[in-house]
């Protein structure tokens, strides 16, 4: 599930639809830092990212923070269970 | 476990020691937004907070973002399994 600027979206199809509907074509992520922690006995992992977004044609970067909760699959990979994104307005 | 500005601290005694050693006496949290999501079959909950910190005697607020991963106890309350804190420097 994704919480994007407070909007709650559930299911991979809905999340893809949201992300592809964002009103810009190019967006560069400049990562300031990434913190990770194991998330408990189920073998998950929390990833916490802060940085800047530079939209094409915009002069100023936007600060953002985002967290992902990755959970293991039986096949040995991970899927995104939780995703929360926020801009940090100045 | 706590990741505070990249510093990894494990165990409640160590975390309390870190938080009580921070070099200020008063700090006001001005919360901009709080997002929450359930974190999976173990009944946990992810809380994602953004806002400003106002230290006493400082003119400018500091922007921060922080996430908590709360896990249920058998007694029906929650404990903090994961805590990640970052300042968002301008």
N, CA and C atoms of all chains as a GROMACS GRO file, in nm:
protein
  540
    1UNK      N    1   0.084  -0.119   0.000
    1UNK     CA    2   0.000   0.000   0.000
    1UNK      C    3   0.088   0.125   0.000
    2UNK      N    4   0.034   0.230  -0.057
    2UNK     CA    5   0.108   0.355  -0.072
    2UNK      C    6   0.029   0.467  -0.007
    3UNK      N    7   0.100   0.548   0.072
    3UNK     CA    8   0.041   0.674   0.117
    3UNK      C    9   0.123   0.784   0.054
    4UNK      N   10   0.062   0.857  -0.040
    4UNK     CA   11   0.133   0.957  -0.119
    4UNK      C   12   0.076   1.094  -0.085
    5UNK      N   13   0.153   1.172  -0.011
    5UNK     CA   14   0.107   1.304   0.031
    5UNK      C   15  -0.028   1.295   0.101
    6UNK      N   16  -0.044   1.190   0.180
    6UNK     CA   17  -0.166   1.171   0.257
    6UNK      C   18  -0.274   1.091   0.187
    7UNK      N   19  -0.260   1.071   0.056
    7UNK     CA   20  -0.361   0.994  -0.018
    7UNK      C   21  -0.329   0.844  -0.007
    8UNK      N   22  -0.426   0.766   0.037
    8UNK     CA   23  -0.405   0.623   0.060
    8UNK      C   24  -0.448   0.543  -0.063
    9UNK      N   25  -0.357   0.460  -0.112
    9UNK     CA   26  -0.381   0.383  -0.233
    9UNK      C   27  -0.340   0.239  -0.206
   10UNK      N   28  -0.427   0.147  -0.240
   10UNK     CA   29  -0.400   0.006  -0.208
   10UNK      C   30  -0.404  -0.079  -0.334
   11UNK      N   31  -0.313  -0.176  -0.342
   11UNK     CA   32  -0.308  -0.267  -0.456
   11UNK      C   33  -0.213  -0.219  -0.563
   12UNK      N   34  -0.138  -0.314  -0.622
   12UNK     CA   35  -0.032  -0.273  -0.715
   12UNK      C   36  -0.088  -0.201  -0.837
   13UNK      N   37  -0.202  -0.243  -0.890
   13UNK     CA   38  -0.257  -0.177  -1.009
   13UNK      C   39  -0.294  -0.033  -0.978
   14UNK      N   40  -0.356  -0.009  -0.865
   14UNK     CA   41  -0.393   0.128  -0.826
   14UNK      C   42  -0.269   0.215  -0.803
   15UNK      N   43  -0.164   0.153  -0.745
   15UNK     CA   44  -0.042   0.229  -0.717
   15UNK      C   45   0.028   0.267  -0.847
   16UNK      N   46   0.035   0.173  -0.941
   16UNK     CA   47   0.095   0.204  -1.071
   16UNK      C   48   0.016   0.314  -1.140
   17UNK      N   49  -0.117   0.305  -1.134
   17UNK     CA   50  -0.201   0.408  -1.196
   17UNK      C   51  -0.174   0.544  -1.135
   18UNK      N   52  -0.158   0.551  -1.003
   18UNK     CA   53  -0.129   0.678  -0.936
   18UNK      C   54   0.006   0.732  -0.981
   19UNK      N   55   0.109   0.647  -0.976
   19UNK     CA   56   0.245   0.695  -1.004
   19UNK      C   57   0.260   0.738  -1.149
   20UNK      N   58   0.192   0.669  -1.240
   20UNK     CA   59   0.203   0.707  -1.381
   20UNK      C   60   0.116   0.828  -1.415
   21UNK      N   61   0.027   0.865  -1.324
   21UNK     CA   62  -0.060   0.981  -1.350
   21UNK      C   63  -0.001   1.111  -1.296
   22UNK      N   64   0.116   1.105  -1.231
   22UNK     CA   65   0.174   1.227  -1.173
   22UNK      C   66   0.206   1.327  -1.285
   23UNK      N   67   0.183   1.455  -1.260
   23UNK     CA   68   0.184   1.553  -1.368
   23UNK      C   69   0.322   1.603  -1.407
   24UNK      N   70   0.416   1.512  -1.428
   24UNK     CA   71   0.544   1.553  -1.485
   24UNK      C   72   0.604   1.431  -1.554
   25UNK      N   73   0.696   1.459  -1.645
   25UNK     CA   74   0.754   1.350  -1.724
   25UNK      C   75   0.888   1.304  -1.668
   26UNK      N   76   0.964   1.400  -1.614
   26UNK     CA   77   1.096   1.364  -1.564
   26UNK      C   78   1.111   1.416  -1.422
   27UNK      N   79   1.176   1.336  -1.339
   27UNK     CA   80   1.195   1.372  -1.200
   27UNK      C   81   1.324   1.306  -1.152
   28UNK      N   82   1.422   1.391  -1.116
   28UNK     CA   83   1.549   1.337  -1.071
   28UNK      C   84   1.550   1.329  -0.918
   29UNK      N   85   1.582   1.212  -0.864
   29UNK     CA   86   1.594   1.195  -0.719
   29UNK      C   87   1.740   1.216  -0.680
   30UNK      N   88   1.765   1.312  -0.590
   30UNK     CA   89   1.899   1.331  -0.536
   30UNK      C   90   1.892   1.286  -0.390
   31UNK      N   91   1.946   1.169  -0.361
   31UNK     CA   92   1.932   1.106  -0.230
   31UNK      C   93   2.031   1.168  -0.132
   32UNK      N   94   1.983   1.216  -0.018
   32UNK     CA   95   2.072   1.269   0.086
   32UNK      C   96   2.118   1.156   0.178
   33UNK      N   97   2.027   1.072   0.220
   33UNK     CA   98   2.065   0.962   0.308
   33UNK      C   99   1.962   0.850   0.303
   34UNK      N  100   2.010   0.731   0.332
   34UNK     CA  101   1.927   0.611   0.335
   34UNK      C  102   1.956   0.539   0.466
   35UNK      N  103   1.853   0.515   0.546
   35UNK     CA  104   1.868   0.438   0.670
   35UNK      C  105   1.789   0.309   0.656
   36UNK      N  106   1.843   0.200   0.706
   36UNK     CA  107   1.773   0.073   0.700
   36UNK      C  108   1.774   0.006   0.837
   37UNK      N  109   1.668  -0.070   0.863
   37UNK     CA  110   1.658  -0.150   0.986
   37UNK      C  111   1.582  -0.277   0.953
   38UNK      N  112   1.618  -0.390   1.016
   38UNK     CA  113   1.532  -0.509   1.006
   38UNK      C  114   1.401  -0.482   1.079
   39UNK      N  115   1.291  -0.535   1.024
   39UNK     CA  116   1.159  -0.496   1.078
   39UNK      C  117   1.092  -0.604   1.160
   40UNK      N  118   1.167  -0.708   1.201
   40UNK     CA  119   1.107  -0.805   1.290
   40UNK      C  120   1.123  -0.948   1.244
   41UNK      N  121   1.054  -1.039   1.313
   41UNK     CA  122   1.076  -1.183   1.290
   41UNK      C  123   1.034  -1.231   1.151
   42UNK      N  124   0.952  -1.155   1.080
   42UNK     CA  125   0.909  -1.201   0.948
   42UNK      C  126   1.014  -1.176   0.841
   43UNK      N  127   1.128  -1.120   0.878
   43UNK     CA  128   1.238  -1.104   0.783
   43UNK      C  129   1.226  -0.982   0.696
   44UNK      N  130   1.142  -0.887   0.733
   44UNK     CA  131   1.127  -0.765   0.655
   44UNK      C  132   1.237  -0.665   0.681
   45UNK      N  133   1.232  -0.557   0.607
   45UNK     CA  134   1.336  -0.455   0.613
   45UNK      C  135   1.271  -0.320   0.591
   46UNK      N  136   1.307  -0.223   0.674
   46UNK     CA  137   1.257  -0.086   0.658
   46UNK      C  138   1.367  -0.001   0.597
   47UNK      N  139   1.332   0.074   0.495
   47UNK     CA  140   1.424   0.164   0.424
   47UNK      C  141   1.367   0.304   0.433
   48UNK      N  142   1.447   0.397   0.481
   48UNK     CA  143   1.402   0.534   0.505
   48UNK      C  144   1.494   0.626   0.426
   49UNK      N  145   1.437   0.703   0.334
   49UNK     CA  146   1.514   0.782   0.238
   49UNK      C  147   1.477   0.930   0.252
   50UNK      N  148   1.577   1.017   0.255
   50UNK     CA  149   1.554   1.161   0.248
   50UNK      C  150   1.634   1.217   0.132
   51UNK      N  151   1.583   1.321   0.069
   51UNK     CA  152   1.658   1.381  -0.040
   51UNK      C  153   1.580   1.491  -0.107
   52UNK      N  154   1.623   1.521  -0.230
   52UNK     CA  155   1.562   1.628  -0.308
   52UNK      C  156   1.506   1.572  -0.438
   53UNK      N  157   1.397   1.629  -0.484
   53UNK     CA  158   1.340   1.599  -0.614
   53UNK      C  159   1.361   1.720  -0.704
   54UNK      N  160   1.416   1.695  -0.821
   54UNK     CA  161   1.432   1.802  -0.918
   54UNK      C  162   1.344   1.771  -1.038
   55UNK      N  163   1.238   1.849  -1.053
   55UNK     CA  164   1.150   1.831  -1.168
   55UNK      C  165   1.207   1.909  -1.286
   56UNK      N  166   1.193   1.852  -1.405
   56UNK     CA  167   1.246   1.920  -1.523
   56UNK      C  168   1.169   2.049  -1.546
   57UNK      N  169   1.242   2.158  -1.568
   57UNK     CA  170   1.180   2.288  -1.591
   57UNK      C  171   1.156   2.367  -1.464
   58UNK      N  172   1.180   2.307  -1.347
   58UNK     CA  173   1.162   2.378  -1.221
   58UNK      C  174   1.298   2.422  -1.168
   59UNK      N  175   1.302   2.545  -1.117
   59UNK     CA  176   1.430   2.597  -1.070
   59UNK      C  177   1.470   2.536  -0.935
   60UNK      N  178   1.372   2.523  -0.845
   60UNK     CA  179   1.403   2.482  -0.709
   60UNK      C  180   1.374   2.333  -0.689
   61UNK      N  181   1.459   2.270  -0.613
   61UNK     CA  182   1.435   2.130  -0.576
   61UNK      C  183   1.332   2.123  -0.463
   62UNK      N  184   1.262   2.013  -0.457
   62UNK     CA  185   1.167   1.987  -0.348
   62UNK      C  186   1.228   1.883  -0.256
   63UNK      N  187   1.224   1.908  -0.126
   63UNK     CA  188   1.274   1.809  -0.031
   63UNK      C  189   1.166   1.703  -0.008
   64UNK      N  190   1.209   1.579   0.006
   64UNK     CA  191   1.112   1.473   0.030
   64UNK      C  192   1.169   1.376   0.133
   65UNK      N  193   1.080   1.302   0.195
   65UNK     CA  194   1.121   1.183   0.270
   65UNK      C  195   1.021   1.072   0.240
   66UNK      N  196   1.071   0.952   0.241
   66UNK     CA  197   0.992   0.836   0.197
   66UNK      C  198   1.042   0.713   0.272
   67UNK      N  199   0.949   0.627   0.310
   67UNK     CA  200   0.989   0.500   0.369
   67UNK      C  201   0.924   0.384   0.294
   68UNK      N  202   1.000   0.276   0.284
   68UNK     CA  203   0.952   0.151   0.226
   68UNK      C  204   0.964   0.042   0.332
   69UNK      N  205   0.866  -0.044   0.336
   69UNK     CA  206   0.877  -0.166   0.418
   69UNK      C  207   0.879  -0.284   0.320
   70UNK      N  208   0.995  -0.348   0.312
   70UNK     CA  209   1.014  -0.460   0.220
   70UNK      C  210   0.994  -0.590   0.295
   71UNK      N  211   0.917  -0.680   0.235
   71UNK     CA  212   0.892  -0.811   0.297
   71UNK      C  213   0.943  -0.920   0.204
   72UNK      N  214   0.999  -1.028   0.262
   72UNK     CA  215   1.054  -1.134   0.178
   72UNK      C  216   0.943  -1.217   0.114
   73UNK      N  217   0.973  -1.269  -0.005
   73UNK     CA  218   0.884  -1.364  -0.072
   73UNK      C  219   0.943  -1.504  -0.056
   74UNK      N  220   0.862  -1.608  -0.073
   74UNK     CA  221   0.917  -1.744  -0.066
   74UNK      C  222   1.024  -1.769  -0.173
   75UNK      N  223   1.022  -1.690  -0.281
   75UNK     CA  224   1.121  -1.707  -0.389
   75UNK      C  225   1.255  -1.640  -0.358
   76UNK      N  226   1.266  -1.576  -0.242
   76UNK     CA  227   1.394  -1.517  -0.204
   76UNK      C  228   1.412  -1.373  -0.247
   77UNK      N  229   1.308  -1.311  -0.299
   77UNK     CA  230   1.318  -1.168  -0.330
   77UNK      C  231   1.234  -1.090  -0.228
   78UNK      N  232   1.209  -0.965  -0.256
   78UNK     CA  233   1.130  -0.881  -0.166
   78UNK      C  234   1.018  -0.812  -0.242
   79UNK      N  235   0.911  -0.782  -0.173
   79UNK     CA  236   0.807  -0.695  -0.229
   79UNK      C  237   0.784  -0.578  -0.135
   80UNK      N  238   0.729  -0.471  -0.190
   80UNK     CA  239   0.702  -0.350  -0.111
   80UNK      C  240   0.565  -0.366  -0.045
   81UNK      N  241   0.564  -0.382   0.086
   81UNK     CA  242   0.437  -0.390   0.159
   81UNK      C  243   0.386  -0.250   0.193
   82UNK      N  244   0.475  -0.165   0.241
   82UNK     CA  245   0.436  -0.028   0.281
   82UNK      C  246   0.525   0.073   0.210
   83UNK      N  247   0.465   0.182   0.168
   83UNK     CA  248   0.537   0.290   0.100
   83UNK      C  249   0.468   0.420   0.141
   84UNK      N  250   0.542   0.507   0.209
   84UNK     CA  251   0.487   0.636   0.251
   84UNK      C  252   0.578   0.746   0.199
   85UNK      N  253   0.518   0.841   0.128
   85UNK     CA  254   0.593   0.949   0.065
   85UNK      C  255   0.539   1.083   0.113
   86UNK      N  256   0.629   1.174   0.146
   86UNK     CA  257   0.589   1.310   0.181
   86UNK      C  258   0.691   1.410   0.128
   87UNK      N  259   0.641   1.520   0.075
   87UNK     CA  260   0.726   1.636   0.051
   87UNK      C  261   0.742   1.712   0.181
   88UNK      N  262   0.861   1.771   0.200
   88UNK     CA  263   0.887   1.853   0.318
   88UNK      C  264   0.894   1.998   0.273
   89UNK      N  265   0.780   2.063   0.278
   89UNK     CA  266   0.774   2.201   0.230
   89UNK      C  267   0.852   2.293   0.322
   90UNK      N  268   0.917   2.392   0.260
   90UNK     CA  269   0.992   2.490   0.339
   90UNK      C  270   0.895   2.595   0.393
   91UNK      N  271   1.502  -0.061   1.806
   91UNK     CA  272   1.629   0.001   1.766
   91UNK      C  273   1.602   0.140   1.711
   92UNK      N  274   1.699   0.227   1.726
   92UNK     CA  275   1.686   0.366   1.685
   92UNK      C  276   1.799   0.398   1.589
   93UNK      N  277   1.764   0.463   1.477
   93UNK     CA  278   1.866   0.524   1.391
   93UNK      C  279   1.844   0.674   1.398
   94UNK      N  280   1.938   0.744   1.462
   94UNK     CA  281   1.924   0.887   1.487
   94UNK      C  282   2.029   0.961   1.408
   95UNK      N  283   1.986   1.029   1.302
   95UNK     CA  284   2.080   1.100   1.215
   95UNK      C  285   2.192   1.005   1.169
   96UNK      N  286   2.154   0.881   1.139
   96UNK     CA  287   2.249   0.784   1.087
   96UNK      C  288   2.318   0.700   1.193
   97UNK      N  289   2.308   0.743   1.319
   97UNK     CA  290   2.373   0.667   1.427
   97UNK      C  291   2.280   0.554   1.472
   98UNK      N  292   2.331   0.433   1.474
   98UNK     CA  293   2.249   0.316   1.507
   98UNK      C  294   2.265   0.280   1.654
   99UNK      N  295   2.151   0.270   1.723
   99UNK     CA  296   2.152   0.245   1.867
   99UNK      C  297   2.052   0.135   1.895
  100UNK      N  298   2.094   0.035   1.970
  100UNK     CA  299   2.008  -0.081   1.993
  100UNK      C  300   1.988  -0.102   2.143
  101UNK      N  301   1.864  -0.136   2.179
  101UNK     CA  302   1.832  -0.166   2.319
  101UNK      C  303   1.777  -0.043   2.390
  102UNK      N  304   1.676  -0.066   2.473
  102UNK     CA  305   1.605   0.049   2.531
  102UNK      C  306   1.696   0.131   2.622
  103UNK      N  307   1.786   0.068   2.696
  103UNK     CA  308   1.874   0.145   2.786
  103UNK      C  309   1.966   0.237   2.704
  104UNK      N  310   2.021   0.183   2.595
  104UNK     CA  311   2.109   0.265   2.511
  104UNK      C  312   2.032   0.379   2.444
  105UNK      N  313   1.908   0.351   2.404
  105UNK     CA  314   1.827   0.454   2.338
  105UNK      C  315   1.792   0.565   2.436
  106UNK      N  316   1.753   0.528   2.558
  106UNK     CA  317   1.724   0.630   2.659
  106UNK      C  318   1.848   0.713   2.687
  107UNK      N  319   1.964   0.648   2.696
  107UNK     CA  320   2.089   0.721   2.721
  107UNK      C  321   2.117   0.820   2.610
  108UNK      N  322   2.093   0.779   2.484
  108UNK     CA  323   2.115   0.869   2.371
  108UNK      C  324   2.021   0.988   2.377
  109UNK      N  325   1.892   0.960   2.397
  109UNK     CA  326   1.793   1.068   2.390
  109UNK      C  327   1.810   1.166   2.505
  110UNK      N  328   1.850   1.117   2.621
  110UNK     CA  329   1.868   1.208   2.734
  110UNK      C  330   2.002   1.282   2.726
  111UNK      N  331   2.090   1.239   2.637
  111UNK     CA  332   2.220   1.307   2.624
  111UNK      C  333   2.217   1.417   2.518
  112UNK      N  334   2.104   1.437   2.450
  112UNK     CA  335   2.099   1.538   2.344
  112UNK      C  336   2.121   1.676   2.404
  113UNK      N  337   2.195   1.762   2.332
  113UNK     CA  338   2.246   1.886   2.394
  113UNK      C  339   2.146   2.001   2.396
  114UNK      N  340   2.025   1.976   2.443
  114UNK     CA  341   1.930   2.085   2.464
  114UNK      C  342   1.832   2.039   2.571
  115UNK      N  343   1.769   2.137   2.634
  115UNK     CA  344   1.678   2.105   2.744
  115UNK      C  345   1.533   2.101   2.698
  116UNK      N  346   1.499   2.188   2.604
  116UNK     CA  347   1.361   2.196   2.560
  116UNK      C  348   1.355   2.188   2.408
  117UNK      N  349   1.257   2.118   2.359
  117UNK     CA  350   1.242   2.101   2.215
  117UNK      C  351   1.093   2.084   2.186
  118UNK      N  352   1.037   2.180   2.111
  118UNK     CA  353   0.895   2.172   2.078
  118UNK      C  354   0.878   2.106   1.941
  119UNK      N  355   0.795   2.002   1.936
  119UNK     CA  356   0.764   1.937   1.808
  119UNK      C  357   0.638   2.000   1.750
  120UNK      N  358   0.648   2.054   1.629
  120UNK     CA  359   0.531   2.106   1.558
  120UNK      C  360   0.504   2.008   1.443
  121UNK      N  361   0.403   1.925   1.457
  121UNK     CA  362   0.378   1.815   1.363
  121UNK      C  363   0.306   1.870   1.240
  122UNK      N  364   0.360   1.844   1.123
  122UNK     CA  365   0.293   1.882   0.997
  122UNK      C  366   0.194   1.775   0.953
  123UNK      N  367   0.236   1.650   0.957
  123UNK     CA  368   0.148   1.542   0.916
  123UNK      C  369   0.192   1.409   0.975
  124UNK      N  370   0.096   1.321   0.990
  124UNK     CA  371   0.119   1.186   1.042
  124UNK      C  372   0.050   1.089   0.948
  125UNK      N  373   0.124   0.994   0.893
  125UNK     CA  374   0.068   0.889   0.808
  125UNK      C  375   0.086   0.756   0.880
  126UNK      N  376  -0.014   0.670   0.871
  126UNK     CA  377  -0.002   0.539   0.934
  126UNK      C  378  -0.045   0.431   0.835
  127UNK      N  379   0.015   0.313   0.850
  127UNK     CA  380  -0.022   0.195   0.770
  127UNK      C  381  -0.005   0.072   0.858
  128UNK      N  382  -0.089  -0.028   0.841
  128UNK     CA  383  -0.062  -0.158   0.905
  128UNK      C  384   0.061  -0.220   0.840
  129UNK      N  385   0.144  -0.289   0.920
  129UNK     CA  386   0.273  -0.335   0.868
  129UNK      C  387   0.279  -0.484   0.843
  130UNK      N  388   0.165  -0.552   0.840
  130UNK     CA  389   0.170  -0.692   0.801
  130UNK      C  390   0.098  -0.784   0.898
  131UNK      N  391   0.116  -0.915   0.879
  131UNK     CA  392   0.037  -1.013   0.953
  131UNK      C  393   0.067  -1.017   1.103
  132UNK      N  394   0.182  -0.960   1.146
  132UNK     CA  395   0.214  -0.964   1.288
  132UNK      C  396   0.139  -0.857   1.367
  133UNK      N  397   0.057  -0.776   1.299
  133UNK     CA  398  -0.026  -0.680   1.371
  133UNK      C  399   0.042  -0.550   1.404
  134UNK      N  400   0.154  -0.524   1.339
  134UNK     CA  401   0.227  -0.401   1.366
  134UNK      C  402   0.168  -0.283   1.292
  135UNK      N  403   0.225  -0.167   1.317
  135UNK     CA  404   0.174  -0.043   1.262
  135UNK      C  405   0.292   0.050   1.235
  136UNK      N  406   0.292   0.111   1.118
  136UNK     CA  407   0.397   0.207   1.083
  136UNK      C  408   0.340   0.347   1.094
  137UNK      N  409   0.414   0.433   1.162
  137UNK     CA  410   0.375   0.573   1.182
  137UNK      C  411   0.486   0.659   1.125
  138UNK      N  412   0.448   0.751   1.037
  138UNK     CA  413   0.544   0.835   0.965
  138UNK      C  414   0.509   0.980   0.993
  139UNK      N  415   0.601   1.053   1.052
  139UNK     CA  416   0.574   1.189   1.102
  139UNK      C  417   0.669   1.287   1.035
  140UNK      N  418   0.616   1.401   0.990
  140UNK     CA  419   0.698   1.512   0.941
  140UNK      C  420   0.660   1.637   1.018
  141UNK      N  421   0.757   1.726   1.038
  141UNK     CA  422   0.724   1.849   1.106
  141UNK      C  423   0.847   1.932   1.132
  142UNK      N  424   0.833   2.022   1.228
  142UNK     CA  425   0.940   2.114   1.265
  142UNK      C  426   0.976   2.096   1.411
  143UNK      N  427   1.104   2.115   1.438
  143UNK     CA  428   1.154   2.118   1.577
  143UNK      C  429   1.195   2.260   1.610
  144UNK      N  430   1.145   2.309   1.722
  144UNK     CA  431   1.184   2.442   1.767
  144UNK      C  432   1.262   2.426   1.897
  145UNK      N  433   1.391   2.452   1.890
  145UNK     CA  434   1.474   2.445   2.011
  145UNK      C  435   1.466   2.579   2.083
  146UNK      N  436   1.464   2.575   2.216
  146UNK     CA  437   1.454   2.700   2.292
  146UNK      C  438   1.582   2.780   2.269
  147UNK      N  439   1.564   2.908   2.239
  147UNK     CA  440   1.677   2.996   2.215
  147UNK      C  441   1.720   3.000   2.069
  148UNK      N  442   1.663   2.916   1.985
  148UNK     CA  443   1.699   2.916   1.842
  148UNK      C  444   1.590   2.989   1.764
  149UNK      N  445   1.632   3.073   1.669
  149UNK     CA  446   1.535   3.150   1.593
  149UNK      C  447   1.462   3.063   1.490
  150UNK      N  448   1.537   2.979   1.423
  150UNK     CA  449   1.480   2.903   1.312
  150UNK      C  450   1.442   2.762   1.355
  151UNK      N  451   1.331   2.714   1.301
  151UNK     CA  452   1.291   2.576   1.325
  151UNK      C  453   1.371   2.483   1.233
  152UNK      N  454   1.386   2.360   1.278
  152UNK     CA  455   1.450   2.256   1.198
  152UNK      C  456   1.342   2.160   1.148
  153UNK      N  457   1.346   2.127   1.018
  153UNK     CA  458   1.250   2.031   0.965
  153UNK      C  459   1.299   1.890   0.996
  154UNK      N  460   1.206   1.802   1.030
  154UNK     CA  461   1.246   1.664   1.057
  154UNK      C  462   1.144   1.569   0.997
  155UNK      N  463   1.188   1.447   0.978
  155UNK     CA  464   1.094   1.338   0.950
  155UNK      C  465   1.139   1.217   1.031
  156UNK      N  466   1.042   1.138   1.072
  156UNK     CA  467   1.070   1.027   1.164
  156UNK      C  468   0.966   0.919   1.140
  157UNK      N  469   1.009   0.795   1.149
  157UNK     CA  470   0.913   0.685   1.140
  157UNK      C  471   0.930   0.593   1.261
  158UNK      N  472   0.817   0.541   1.305
  158UNK     CA  473   0.813   0.441   1.412
  158UNK      C  474   0.746   0.317   1.358
  159UNK      N  475   0.797   0.202   1.397
  159UNK     CA  476   0.728   0.076   1.370
  159UNK      C  477   0.684   0.018   1.504
  160UNK      N  478   0.554   0.019   1.527
  160UNK     CA  479   0.498  -0.028   1.654
  160UNK      C  480   0.454  -0.173   1.638
  161UNK      N  481   0.490  -0.255   1.735
  161UNK     CA  482   0.451  -0.396   1.732
  161UNK      C  483   0.367  -0.427   1.855
  162UNK      N  484   0.267  -0.512   1.839
  162UNK     CA  485   0.181  -0.543   1.953
  162UNK      C  486   0.250  -0.633   2.054
  163UNK      N  487   0.212  -0.616   2.180
  163UNK     CA  488   0.258  -0.706   2.286
  163UNK      C  489   0.144  -0.802   2.321
  164UNK      N  490   0.175  -0.914   2.386
  164UNK     CA  491   0.068  -1.004   2.429
  164UNK      C  492  -0.030  -0.938   2.526
  165UNK      N  493   0.014  -0.831   2.593
  165UNK     CA  494  -0.072  -0.762   2.690
  165UNK      C  495  -0.167  -0.663   2.624
  166UNK      N  496  -0.160  -0.650   2.491
  166UNK     CA  497  -0.254  -0.563   2.422
  166UNK      C  498  -0.206  -0.420   2.403
  167UNK      N  499  -0.080  -0.394   2.435
  167UNK     CA  500  -0.026  -0.262   2.406
  167UNK      C  501   0.075  -0.274   2.291
  168UNK      N  502   0.152  -0.171   2.269
  168UNK     CA  503   0.250  -0.171   2.160
  168UNK      C  504   0.387  -0.132   2.214
  169UNK      N  505   0.490  -0.181   2.148
  169UNK     CA  506   0.625  -0.131   2.176
  169UNK      C  507   0.687  -0.082   2.045
  170UNK      N  508   0.789   0.003   2.058
  170UNK     CA  509   0.857   0.058   1.941
  170UNK      C  510   0.968  -0.038   1.900
  171UNK      N  511   0.949  -0.104   1.786
  171UNK     CA  512   1.054  -0.194   1.734
  171UNK      C  513   1.156  -0.116   1.653
  172UNK      N  514   1.106  -0.026   1.567
  172UNK     CA  515   1.196   0.053   1.481
  172UNK      C  516   1.166   0.201   1.498
  173UNK      N  517   1.270   0.281   1.499
  173UNK     CA  518   1.258   0.426   1.512
  173UNK      C  519   1.370   0.487   1.429
  174UNK      N  520   1.335   0.563   1.327
  174UNK     CA  521   1.436   0.628   1.242
  174UNK      C  522   1.405   0.777   1.239
  175UNK      N  523   1.506   0.857   1.271
  175UNK     CA  524   1.490   1.003   1.279
  175UNK      C  525   1.592   1.070   1.188
  176UNK      N  526   1.544   1.170   1.113
  176UNK     CA  527   1.636   1.250   1.031
  176UNK      C  528   1.590   1.394   1.031
  177UNK      N  529   1.688   1.485   1.042
  177UNK     CA  530   1.663   1.625   1.012
  177UNK      C  531   1.668   1.644   0.860
  178UNK      N  532   1.585   1.735   0.809
  178UNK     CA  533   1.586   1.767   0.666
  178UNK      C  534   1.646   1.905   0.650
  179UNK      N  535   1.775   1.907   0.632
  179UNK     CA  536   1.845   2.036   0.621
  179UNK      C  537   1.805   2.109   0.494
  180UNK      N  538   1.797   2.240   0.506
  180UNK     CA  539   1.765   2.321   0.387
  180UNK      C  540   1.892   2.344   0.306
   0.00000   0.00000   0.00000
